[in-house]
Amino acid sequence: MKIFPAIALVSIATFVLMAESGHVYAQPHEQGAFTIITASPEPDTRGIDTNSRIGVTFSKSIDISSLNNSTVIVYIVGEFNDVTVHGELTYDSDTNTAYFIPDGELSYSTNYRIVVTPDVKDTEGNNLTSEYIWEFTTKNAFGGCGGS
């Protein structure tokens, strides 16, 4: 019967050693939350070309059925209200990047706001963790920074 305390002591020592090495409580590898990792043009940039592509890169592959003009919205920022810019959304699955292609060139000296809603989903059905909003300003007709 004296063997049991020895086994218990060895078991406790092994458990402590494993706990200190981080192996006892190891969890399955979690991939991060579904988020936006970059936006283009960069937020708060001034002097953007009027033919620039608007892009947003996601941390995971997205469910393209959740990508539409209600989940990615481009506005011209107005003094009293914002005006929606019409265009088409495309998706590059190799880079997890969605691009907004306006129906025409962007306007000179104009502030734009892009809103990506949490209704965008990854291929596993997870929504974006939060709404993502950024703004940029196009250059003026003479090549300066533009905007108001």
Secondary structure as the mmCIF struct_conf table of DSSP 4:
data_model
#
loop_
_struct_conf.conf_type_id
_struct_conf.id
_struct_conf.beg_label_comp_id
_struct_conf.beg_label_asym_id
_struct_conf.beg_label_seq_id
_struct_conf.end_label_comp_id
_struct_conf.end_label_asym_id
_struct_conf.end_label_seq_id
TURN_TY1_P TURN_TY1_P1 LYS A 2 LYS A 2
HELX_RH_AL_P HELX_RH_AL_P1 ILE A 3 SER A 21
TURN_TY1_P TURN_TY1_P2 GLY A 22 GLY A 22
TURN_TY1_P TURN_TY1_P3 VAL A 24 TYR A 25
HELX_LH_PP_P HELX_LH_PP_P1 PRO A 28 ALA A 33
STRN STRN1 ILE A 36 SER A 40
BEND BEND1 PRO A 41 PRO A 41
HELX_LH_PP_P HELX_LH_PP_P2 GLU A 42 GLU A 42
TURN_TY1_P TURN_TY1_P4 PRO A 43 ASP A 44
STRN STRN2 THR A 45 ILE A 48
TURN_TY1_P TURN_TY1_P5 THR A 50 ASN A 51
HELX_LH_PP_P HELX_LH_PP_P3 SER A 52 ARG A 53
STRN STRN3 ILE A 54 PHE A 58
BEND BEND2 SER A 59 LYS A 60
STRN STRN4 ILE A 62 ILE A 62
HELX_RH_3T_P HELX_RH_3T_P1 ILE A 64 SER A 66
BEND BEND3 ASN A 68 ASN A 68
TURN_TY1_P TURN_TY1_P6 ASN A 69 THR A 71
STRN STRN5 VAL A 72 ILE A 76
BEND BEND4 GLU A 79 ASN A 81
STRN STRN6 VAL A 83 THR A 84
HELX_LH_PP_P HELX_LH_PP_P4 VAL A 85 HIS A 86
STRN STRN7 GLY A 87 ASP A 92
TURN_TY1_P TURN_TY1_P7 SER A 93 ASN A 96
STRN STRN8 THR A 97 PRO A 102
BEND BEND5 ASP A 103 GLY A 104
HELX_LH_PP_P HELX_LH_PP_P5 GLU A 105 SER A 107
TURN_TY1_P TURN_TY1_P8 TYR A 108 SER A 109
STRN STRN9 ASN A 111 VAL A 116
TURN_TY1_P TURN_TY1_P9 PRO A 118 ASP A 119
STRN STRN10 LYS A 121 ASP A 122
TURN_TY1_P TURN_TY1_P10 THR A 123 GLU A 124
BEND BEND6 GLY A 125 GLY A 125
HELX_LH_PP_P HELX_LH_PP_P6 ASN A 126 ASN A 126
STRN STRN11 ASN A 127 ASN A 127
HELX_LH_PP_P HELX_LH_PP_P7 LEU A 128 LEU A 128
BEND BEND7 THR A 129 SER A 130
STRN STRN12 TYR A 132 THR A 138
HELX_LH_PP_P HELX_LH_PP_P8 LYS A 139 ASN A 140
TURN_TY1_P TURN_TY1_P11 ALA A 141 PHE A 142
BEND BEND8 GLY A 143 GLY A 144
#
